[in-house]
Amino acid sequence: MDQAKLYQTQISLTEWFLGIEHQETEAMRAEDNEKRERLKVLHEIIGIPIEVITQFKAIELVEKSERFEKFLKEHGEELCALRLIPLDQNLPKLRMRGLSIKKAATEWFFEQKIDPQKYKADFMPHSEKYVWSTIFVVNEHGVFGEITKGGHFQLTQGFHEGFSPIVFSFDFKKWHFSREDLEAEKAIKKIVDIITVKDKKKKEILQEKFNSEFAQNVLQGYFETVEVEEFGLWFVDYNRILGKMYDNFIFETKSIKTETKELSGMTASPGQATGKVKIISRETITEATIEEDEILVCDMTIPDCLFLMKKALAIVTDKGGILSHAAIISRELGKPCISATKVATTVLKNGDLVKVDADRGIVEIIKPK
């Protein structure tokens, strides 16, 4: 996977929110822009592992400050992730991953045509030797999410390379996994232990700084982590707004099955709907149309099909996950959505009348075309 190329076509969750004119868009932008600062505080207070960030004022890249030139000379050939963080919250955050520091700073940076006085530049190490990546939510009911081998972009963007994500949930009494994998179970339990805070004073500090809430001593919110061979485990996101959006959500891990007249997948957004199937391929998205009584069926939901998601009665995908950006947007749109059916686009046909029961993760064919 060419991650540098991937990041040219994918958009951030804030941009998804902007696309549906969500009322929390600006709050989400601010939350996302400052996530590194929150993670740094969590690192200082409860010891969560985080990636090392080398930060510059963006103007330093233009003026080639002595400090930046020294950094470029010592680390220029290393792969990196680069985030251009706006000082003005009304400006977009720009990001890149997978290029060398030298190429990112001397080519990609200038291609963005930003006002360097209004941005800061965060350089972070990049690895392509992933061990595990996770995306999960902690609320008062428990913990639920996904873990996969490879980069966490697979989970946020909704696809995977060779290794299907393992869905997990924990009701503070018992763990549940969509399939057995002892190494994956060990990895996620270790992560949850890290954000379990029993020290009263530390909890009070986090409550004061972030209005943090805890469930059975586990810090509530939305989290992303990656573990790589060179650097070990990193927490890469702690989002309170997304955590609040799922604060009453109860998730049950279900196995995925496929039958002749019934498809099963994972509940990305609950609800029920009955309508006719409209299959949309990636090649035809830009010219595609959909009616309000139709069910959008596609390989996976990507930014280009946002206008179809907004109009469709419900959404069914072959790929995707329970907390991918598109799954979160489906839930905020109030659209029933079932992801990871694996075969929806091949089993279902245009015009089939189907019932989408996203509460149970089932698509029933009522009347074939």
N, C-alpha and C positions, 0 to 999 in steps of 0.2 A: 504494500500500500504506500503510494507516494503521498505522505501527509502534507507536504507543502502544496501540492496540487489540490488535495482535499479541502484545505482551508481557504482556497480561492472560491470554492463553490458553496460551502456551508456557511450558515449564519448563526449568530449567537442567539441564545434564548431571548434576550432583550429585543432583538430584531423580529423574532417570531411574535412577541407580545405587541410590538409596534404594528405588525402586519394585521393584527385583529383589533387594533385600537383598544387594547386592554387598559383599564383604569389604573393598573399598578405599573405601567410601563416605565415611568420616570423613577419610581421607587425601586423597581427592579434594576434599572440602569445604574443607579447609585450603589445598590447592594452589590452588584456584580463588579463595578469598578473598584470597590474598596475591599473585595474579598481577601486579597493578599494581606492587607493590614489586619483584618480580623484573625486570619490564620496565624499571623505572627504573634498576636496577643495570646491565642490559644496555646501556641508553642511555649510561650514564656510562662503561662500560668499552670497548664496541665501537662505540658510536655509532648503535645502531638508532634510527630515528625512532619516537616514541611520542606519543600524545595528551596534551595538557596537562590535568592534574587539579587542581581546586580542592577541597581537603578541609576539612571542618569536623567537629567533634564534633557528633553529632546533637542534643545538648541545646542547641547554639547556635541551631538552627532554631526551637526551642521558646521559648527565652528571648530570641531576637532580639538576638544579640550585636552590638556595634558593627561588628565586622568583617563579619559576615554581612549586616547591613543595608546596608552600603556595597556589597557584592558584588551584592545584590539590586537596588539602585538603579541600578548601572552596567550590569548584564547581564540584568535581569529578563525582557526581551522576547526574548532569544536562546533558540533551541532547545537542548535538552541531553539528555544521558543521565545518569541519577542511579542510583548504586549505594549501597544501605545495607549496609555491611559490619559483621557482628557482631564484637564484641570477644570474645564467648564462642563458640567453634567449634560448640557444640551448637545454636546459634540459626541460623535460615535467613538466607541473603543475599537481599535483595529488590532488584529492578531495574525501571527504567522508561526508555523512550527515546521521544523525539519530541515531548514537551511543552515549553512554555516554562519557563525557570528559575523564574519567578514562580508558575506554576500547579503545577509539580512540588513546589516548596517549601511552598506555602501550602495546597494541596489534596491532591495525591497522597500526600505525606509523612504527613499526619495520618490519611489513610484506612487506612494500614498498621497503626496502633494498636500501635506498638512501644514498648518501654521505651527512651527516648532516651539513658539513661545507659549503655546496652549496645551502642550502635552508633556508627559514624562515617559521614559522608555524603560521597560523592565525586561532584562535578559535573564532567562532561566535555562538550566541544562536540559538537553533533550536526549532521550535514549530511545532506541528502537528494539531494545532487548527487554520487553515487558514480561513480567511474571504473572501478575494479577491486576485487574482493574475492577473497581466497584462503583456503584451508584445506588444510594439508598436514602430512606427517610426514617427518622425516629419521631414517633408521636406518643401520646399517652397510652395508646393501645399496643405499641410494640415497635418492632423494626421490620422493614420490608424493602427489598430491592433486588439487584442482580449483581452477579460477579462473573467475570469472564477472563480468559487468557487473552493477552494482547492489550492494545491501547484502549483507554476509557472513551475515546471518541466513538468507538463502536457502540457503546451504550448510550451516549448522548445523541448520536445521530441515528441510531436504530438499525444498524446492520452488524454482521460479524464475519470474521474470516476463519472459516474452518472449525471453530469451536463455538457451539451454541451456548449462550449465557445460561448460568444456573440461577434460577429464581429462588429466593430464600425469604423466610419470615420468622419472627421470634416474638412471642406474646409475653415475654419476660418469664415464661415458665418452660416452654419447649421450643426447640428449633425445628423448622420444616424446610426441606430442600426439594426442588423439582426432580433432582436425580442425585444419586450417591456419588460423592467425590470428597474423600477425606481431606485432601490437601486444600480444596476450596473451603470446606467447612472450617478448617483450622485457621485459614487466612481471615475469614470474615469475623470469626469469634475474637480473634486477636484485635481486630480493628474496633469492634464494639467495646472491648475491654479498655482500650485507650481513651475513649470518650465517656467512660463511666467514672463519675466524679463523686467520691464519698466524703471528701474533705469539705466540711461546712464553710470554712473561710473562703476556699477557692470558688465554691458555688456562689457565695455572696458577691465576690468580685466580678464574676461573669454576669450575674444578674444585674449588677450596677452598670457594667460597661455595655452590655449587649441586650439587656432585658431577657437574658437566656432563661429557658425553662428546662426542667428535668423530669424524666419519667423513670421511676425506679433507679434514680441516680444517673441515668444515661442522658447526655445532652441532646435535647430535641433539635430537629432541623433537617435540612437536606444536605447530603454530603457526597463528595466524590473523592476517591483515592486511586493512586496508582502505585504499583510496586515494580521496580526495575532491577536488573541484575547489578548494575554499577552502583546505584545509590540507595537501594532498599525501598522502604515504604514512605510515601508522601501523601498527606491530605492536600487536595488541590481545590476543594470548595467547601464552604460552610455557609449556606444560604438560609436566612431566617424567614424570608418572604415565602419561598417555596415550601418550607416546613409548615408555615401557617396554612397554606393552601391545602395541605394534606393532614391537618391536625385532627380531623375526625374520621379519617379514612381507615378502614379495617381491611387488610389484605389477607386472603387465604391462598396458599400455594396450591395450584391445581396441576395435575398431569395433563399433557396435551395428547389428544387422540384424534384419529381421523376415521370417519365412517362414511358409508355411501351417501346418505342423505343428511349428514350432519357434520359440520366442521367444528373443531375446537381450537381455541387459542388462549391468549392471556387477556385479561381485562385491563385495557389501557385507560378506558374511561367508561364508567358504568351507565346503565340505561338500556332501554329496549326500543326497537323500531322495526317496522315492516315496510318493505319497498322493493323496487326492481333494481337489479344489479346493473351497475355501469362500470365496466372494466377500463381502466386508464393505464396505458403503458408510459414509461418515461419518455419514449420517442414522440408521443403525441400530446404531451401535457400542454404545451404552449397553444395548441389549436383546440384543445378539448373543451367540451361544455358538459354541464350536468344539471339536471332538474332537481327541484327541491324535494321530490318524492323518490329520488333515486339513492341507492347505496353506493358509495365510492369504494371500489375494490381495486387495489393496486399492490405492486411489489412492496413498496414502502413509501411512507409520506415524506416528501422532501420539500424544501422551501418553495420550489416552483409550483407545487400543487396546493398552496395555501388557499387560493381563491376557490378551489374545488372543495376543500375541507369546510370552508365557511358556508357553502351552499348545500352540501350533501346532507341527507337525512341521518346517515350513520357512516362509519368508516370500518373497513376490514382490510387487513394487510397480510402478505406472506411473511414479511420480516418485521422488525421493530421490537420494542421492549416496553416495559411497564412504566418506565420513567424517562424515556427518550424525550427530546424536545418536542417532537410531534405529538407524543402521547399526552404530555402536559398541556399542550395547546388544545388538543381534542377535548380534554376535560374542562378547560376554561371556556371552550365554545359550547359546552353542554351537549356534545355529540357522542352518542354511544360509539365506542371504538374497541375492536378486538384485533390484537396484533399477534404476530408469530404463528399464524395458522399453517404456514409452510406451503400450502397448496391452493389457497383461495383463488388465485388468478387462473389456475388450470382446471379446477373442479367446477367452479361457478362459470356460468355463461351469461353474456349480455341479455338482459330481459328476464332472467330468472326472478321469480317472486320469492323473497327470503325474509325470514324473521331473524333479526340480530338481537340476541339476548346477551348483552355485554355484562350483565350482572353475574351470569354463569359462564361467560366465555364461550358461547355456543352460537353457531349460525345454522339455522334450519332451512332447508330448501322446501318451501311450501308448494310451489308449482313451477316446474322447469319451463323454459321458453317453448 
